[in-house]
Amino acid sequence: MEQPTVYVLGGGQLGGMMQVAALELGVNIKFLCKKNDPCTRYNHTIGDVREFRHVVWFGTELVKIPNSFLTIEVENVNHLAVDFCKIKGK
């Protein structure tokens, strides 16, 4: 089975801790974060989790990846976009 990939909305300090744990578990992580967020040193895409189009684009990218999941690292995410991603299957 292919390694799981977790797509994370946000890239703050909690994301950094998630990255450390993911490495130990053999899980890939990709963050959607702003250019000055701590997780930009890891696998990331620059974007704003409050912007509908950024979240939907990030979410639709993972639909193409088998064994992938979407999770939220910050509280101020565009929830309409997250709901849209749920409808699409992630």
N, C-alpha and C positions, 0 to 999 in steps of 0.2 A: 504494500500500500504506500502511496505517495505521502511524504511528510505533510502534515496539516499546515495551512497558512492562515494566520489570524490578521485580519485587516482591522486596524484600530483607529477610531475617530478621536484624535487628540494625541499630543505628544509631549506631555509634561513629565514631572518627576515620577509619577506612577508608571508611565509608559516605560521609562528607563528601567524601573524595577521589573516590569513585565518582560522586558527584553533579556535581562540577565537570567530570569527563570526559564524563559523560552529556549535559550541556548542550551541550558542543562537538559531540557526535555526533548531537544531536537525539533522544535517547532519554529517555523518561519513567521516573522512578524513584519508587517508593513504599516507605517503610520501615515495618517493625513494630518499634517501639522503646519503651523506658521514657520516662516524662515528662521525665527530666533528661538524656537522651542528646543528644549533639551534633546529630543529624539531625532533631530535633524542629522545627528552623527550616525544614525542607523538607517536601515532601508526605509525611505520615506517618499512621500509626494507632498509638495508644497501646496497648501490650500487652506481654506477657512471652514471649520466645521459648522459655522453658523450660516454659511451660504448653501442654499438648496442645490444649485448646480454642481458645486464642488463635492458635496456628499453623495449626490446621485451618481456622478461620474466615477467616483472612487468605489461606490457600491456596485455599479454595473461592471467594473473591471474584474471584481472578484467572482462574479457569476461565471466567468469563463474559466476559472481555476478550480479543478476538482479538489474536494476536501478542504474548502476554504470557508471562513466564518467572519462575520462582522461583529465587533463589539465597540463599546463606548468607554473612553477613558476620562472624559470631562462632562460636566453637567450642562453646559450651555451649547448643546448640539441642536441643529435644525431637525426637530422631531418629525416634521412632515416629510422631510427627505428620508429619514430612517424608515418611516412607515412605507414610503414608496419602495425602498429597497426590500422590505419584508414582502411586499406584494410580488416582487420580482423573484423571490425565492431565497434570499439570504437574510 
